[in-house]
Amino acid sequence: MIDLCRNQARQTPIDKKQFPAKHQRIIRGSTALPLPSSVNHNLSFFQVVRERKTIRAYQEQPINAGLLSDFLWHSMHIREEISCDPGLSRAYAGLLKPVASAGALHSIELYLCINRCIGLQPGFYHFDSSDHSLGKLCDLIDPCLQMLELAAASTCRAPQAASVSPSQGQLPDVLVVMAARYGRNASLHQQTGLSYALILKDVGSIYQQLYLVATALGLAPCGLSFGSSELFHQASGHPGLLECSVGEFMIGNPPSNAWL
């Protein structure tokens, strides 16, 4: 898309109204998540930073909907919708979340491939960061299982897991897929060519936020450098030109000795 855009003799202006801050999807059903817990997890910010690490092993007992709710709320919930550059021709609606985003665009959506979670059915969901709910797109169909297996196998390639064979990689409780709404960035940065670069910067911010929140909650976090846009498209049903996966992240319930 970027190359085609650059090669056009006369670029067609993108209508910002086609890419609103909050985007509605066709879902099979919506599940409201529990309200964020008020439990004090007894970790200071600097302890969280110091103890942050990747954990690729999980215990038999999976995470529950309450922990998943806390994880999503403190990572990506919408605090406020704001007006950016009011009075200018480039004015647009922005969002404020716990994580930073260039220009408050927040064009990255979270999708959850839930393998096992107490209180939630397995399947592929979209996280509605405004209503704090999960919209189910499909059951745990074959593309979802392939995404989980690819995630588990890819962790075995990490230097810290050199002794683990691909067949020994554990499926995560939940695989978080980050998908970029490229058009929302392009509606503002079509002329500058910065759209994709800013999306990748946002992905880095989200990775760190997910790591820190998961650490504070005592979850097992693992950011991935592998993934499949094609499998995401098959599971979500979204055309690749509308949303494209740009990052993946695994979470689960860690073994009892993981934080020792």
C-alpha positions as CSV (number, residue, x, y, z in Angstrom):
1,M,0.0,0.0,0.0
2,I,2.8,2.4,0.8
3,D,4.6,1.8,-2.5
4,L,1.4,2.2,-4.5
5,C,0.7,5.4,-2.6
6,R,4.1,6.9,-3.3
7,N,4.0,6.0,-7.0
8,Q,0.7,7.7,-7.6
9,A,1.1,10.9,-9.7
10,R,-1.8,12.5,-7.9
11,Q,-2.7,11.1,-4.5
12,T,-6.4,10.8,-3.7
13,P,-7.3,12.4,-0.4
14,I,-8.4,10.0,2.3
15,D,-11.7,10.8,4.0
16,K,-11.0,10.8,7.8
17,K,-14.7,10.1,8.4
18,Q,-14.1,6.6,7.0
19,F,-11.7,5.9,9.8
20,P,-13.2,7.1,13.1
21,A,-11.5,6.8,16.4
22,K,-13.8,4.0,17.5
23,H,-14.7,1.4,14.9
24,Q,-17.8,-0.9,15.1
25,R,-17.5,-4.6,14.0
26,I,-20.0,-7.3,13.1
27,I,-19.8,-9.8,16.0
28,R,-21.6,-13.0,16.9
29,G,-22.1,-11.9,20.5
30,S,-20.7,-9.6,23.1
31,T,-19.4,-10.6,26.6
32,A,-19.0,-7.9,29.2
33,L,-15.8,-8.2,31.2
34,P,-15.7,-7.9,35.0
35,L,-14.9,-4.5,36.3
36,P,-11.2,-3.9,37.1
37,S,-10.1,-5.4,40.4
38,S,-9.3,-3.0,43.2
39,V,-6.9,-5.6,44.7
40,N,-3.5,-4.2,45.5
41,H,-0.9,-6.4,43.9
42,N,1.8,-5.1,46.3
43,L,4.4,-4.3,43.6
44,S,5.8,-0.8,43.2
45,F,6.5,0.5,39.8
46,F,10.2,0.0,40.1
47,Q,9.7,-3.6,41.2
48,V,7.6,-4.2,38.1
49,V,10.3,-2.7,35.9
50,R,13.0,-4.8,37.6
51,E,11.1,-8.1,37.6
52,R,9.8,-7.8,34.0
53,K,10.8,-10.8,32.0
54,T,9.6,-13.3,29.4
55,I,7.9,-16.5,30.7
56,R,7.1,-19.2,28.2
57,A,5.7,-21.9,30.5
58,Y,2.3,-22.2,32.1
59,Q,0.7,-24.2,34.9
60,E,-2.2,-26.6,34.4
61,Q,-4.7,-24.1,36.0
62,P,-5.5,-21.4,33.3
63,I,-6.0,-17.7,33.9
64,N,-9.5,-16.4,34.7
65,A,-11.7,-13.8,33.2
66,G,-11.0,-11.4,36.1
67,L,-7.3,-11.4,35.5
68,L,-7.8,-11.0,31.8
69,S,-10.1,-8.1,32.4
70,D,-7.5,-6.3,34.6
71,F,-4.8,-7.0,32.0
72,L,-6.9,-5.4,29.2
73,W,-8.2,-2.5,31.3
74,H,-4.8,-1.4,32.5
75,S,-3.2,-1.9,29.0
76,M,-5.7,-0.5,26.5
77,H,-9.0,0.8,27.8
78,I,-10.2,4.2,26.4
79,R,-9.9,6.8,29.1
80,E,-11.3,9.7,26.9
81,E,-12.1,10.7,23.4
82,I,-10.6,14.0,22.5
83,S,-10.5,16.5,19.6
84,C,-7.1,16.8,18.1
85,D,-6.0,20.0,16.2
86,P,-9.4,21.6,16.5
87,G,-10.0,24.5,14.1
88,L,-7.5,23.2,11.5
89,S,-8.4,21.4,8.3
90,R,-6.7,18.3,9.6
91,A,-8.8,18.1,12.8
92,Y,-9.7,14.6,13.9
93,A,-10.9,12.6,16.8
94,G,-8.2,11.1,19.1
95,L,-8.2,8.7,22.0
96,L,-6.4,8.7,25.4
97,K,-5.4,5.3,26.7
98,P,-2.9,4.0,29.3
99,V,-0.4,3.5,26.5
100,A,1.0,6.2,24.2
101,S,0.2,6.5,20.6
102,A,1.5,9.0,18.0
103,G,-1.0,11.8,17.5
104,A,-3.4,10.0,19.9
105,L,-4.6,8.0,16.8
106,H,-4.5,4.6,18.5
107,S,-5.1,2.7,15.2
108,I,-4.1,-0.6,16.7
109,E,-6.9,-3.0,17.8
110,L,-6.5,-6.0,20.1
111,Y,-7.8,-9.4,19.1
112,L,-7.7,-12.3,21.5
113,C,-7.3,-16.0,20.5
114,I,-8.6,-17.6,23.7
115,N,-7.3,-21.1,24.2
116,R,-8.4,-21.5,27.8
117,C,-9.7,-19.0,30.3
118,I,-12.0,-19.7,33.3
119,G,-15.2,-17.8,32.7
120,L,-14.8,-17.4,28.9
121,Q,-15.5,-19.8,26.0
122,P,-12.6,-20.6,23.7
123,G,-12.7,-18.6,20.5
124,F,-11.5,-15.5,18.6
125,Y,-12.6,-12.2,20.0
126,H,-12.2,-8.5,19.4
127,F,-11.5,-6.3,22.5
128,D,-13.8,-3.3,22.6
129,S,-11.7,-0.8,24.6
130,S,-14.6,1.6,25.0
131,D,-17.2,-0.8,26.4
132,H,-14.6,-3.0,28.0
133,S,-16.1,-6.1,26.4
134,L,-15.2,-8.9,24.1
135,G,-17.0,-9.4,20.8
136,K,-16.8,-13.0,19.6
137,L,-15.9,-13.4,15.9
138,C,-15.7,-17.2,15.7
139,D,-15.1,-20.3,17.7
140,L,-11.6,-21.8,18.1
141,I,-11.5,-22.8,14.4
142,D,-8.5,-24.2,12.5
143,P,-6.8,-20.9,11.7
144,C,-7.0,-20.0,15.5
145,L,-5.4,-23.3,16.4
146,Q,-2.7,-22.8,13.8
147,M,-2.0,-19.3,15.3
148,L,-1.6,-20.8,18.8
149,E,0.6,-23.6,17.5
150,L,2.8,-21.2,15.5
151,A,3.1,-19.0,18.6
152,A,4.2,-21.9,20.8
153,A,6.7,-23.2,18.2
154,S,8.2,-19.7,17.7
155,T,9.1,-19.3,21.3
156,C,11.4,-22.4,21.0
157,R,13.6,-20.4,18.6
158,A,14.4,-17.8,21.3
159,P,18.0,-17.9,22.6
160,Q,16.8,-18.4,26.2
161,A,14.8,-21.4,25.1
162,A,17.5,-23.2,23.1
163,S,17.1,-26.4,25.0
164,V,13.3,-26.6,24.2
165,S,12.3,-28.4,21.0
166,P,9.3,-27.1,18.9
167,S,7.2,-30.1,20.0
168,Q,7.6,-29.1,23.6
169,G,6.4,-25.5,23.3
170,Q,3.3,-24.9,25.4
171,L,0.2,-23.3,23.9
172,P,-0.6,-20.0,25.7
173,D,-3.8,-19.5,27.6
174,V,-4.4,-16.4,25.4
175,L,-2.7,-15.1,22.3
176,V,-3.1,-11.4,21.8
177,V,-3.0,-10.2,18.2
178,M,-2.4,-6.5,17.4
179,A,-4.0,-5.4,14.2
180,A,-3.4,-2.0,12.6
181,R,-6.1,0.0,10.9
182,Y,-3.7,1.4,8.4
183,G,-6.2,3.8,6.8
184,R,-6.6,5.7,10.1
185,N,-2.9,6.6,10.1
186,A,-2.9,7.2,6.4
187,S,-5.8,9.6,6.6
188,L,-3.5,12.0,8.5
189,H,0.0,11.0,7.2
190,Q,-0.6,10.1,3.6
191,Q,1.6,13.0,2.4
192,T,4.4,12.3,4.8
193,G,4.9,8.6,4.3
194,L,5.1,8.1,8.1
195,S,2.1,5.9,8.5
196,Y,3.8,2.5,8.7
197,A,6.7,3.8,10.8
198,L,4.3,5.3,13.4
199,I,2.3,2.1,13.5
200,L,5.5,0.2,14.4
201,K,6.4,2.7,17.1
202,D,2.9,2.2,18.6
203,V,3.4,-1.6,18.5
204,G,6.6,-1.2,20.6
205,S,4.8,0.9,23.1
206,I,2.0,-1.7,23.4
207,Y,4.5,-4.5,23.8
208,Q,6.1,-2.8,26.8
209,Q,2.8,-1.9,28.3
210,L,1.6,-5.5,28.1
211,Y,4.8,-6.7,29.6
212,L,4.6,-4.3,32.6
213,V,0.9,-4.9,33.3
214,A,1.3,-8.7,33.0
215,T,4.2,-8.5,35.4
216,A,2.2,-6.5,37.9
217,L,-0.6,-9.0,37.7
218,G,1.7,-12.0,38.1
219,L,1.0,-13.4,34.6
220,A,3.4,-15.0,32.3
221,P,4.1,-12.6,29.4
222,C,5.9,-13.3,26.1
223,G,6.1,-11.0,23.1
224,L,6.5,-12.7,19.8
225,S,8.6,-11.8,16.7
226,F,6.6,-14.3,14.6
227,G,3.0,-14.3,13.3
228,S,0.8,-14.9,10.3
229,S,-1.3,-12.1,8.8
230,E,-3.0,-14.7,6.6
231,L,-4.2,-16.7,9.6
232,F,-5.4,-13.5,11.2
233,H,-7.5,-12.7,8.2
234,Q,-9.0,-16.1,8.1
235,A,-10.0,-16.0,11.8
236,S,-11.2,-12.4,11.8
237,G,-12.8,-12.3,8.4
238,H,-11.3,-8.8,7.8
239,P,-9.8,-8.0,4.4
240,G,-6.0,-7.4,4.6
241,L,-6.3,-3.8,3.3
242,L,-8.5,-2.8,6.2
243,E,-6.6,-4.4,9.1
244,C,-3.3,-6.3,9.2
245,S,-1.7,-8.0,12.1
246,V,1.5,-6.3,13.2
247,G,2.3,-8.0,16.5
248,E,1.5,-10.9,18.8
249,F,1.8,-11.5,22.5
250,M,1.2,-14.5,24.7
251,I,-0.1,-14.6,28.3
252,G,-0.9,-17.4,30.7
253,N,-0.8,-18.5,34.3
254,P,2.9,-19.0,35.1
255,P,4.4,-21.9,37.0
256,S,4.6,-21.4,40.8
257,N,8.4,-20.9,40.6
258,A,8.4,-18.6,37.6
259,W,9.0,-15.4,39.7
260,L,11.6,-16.9,42.0
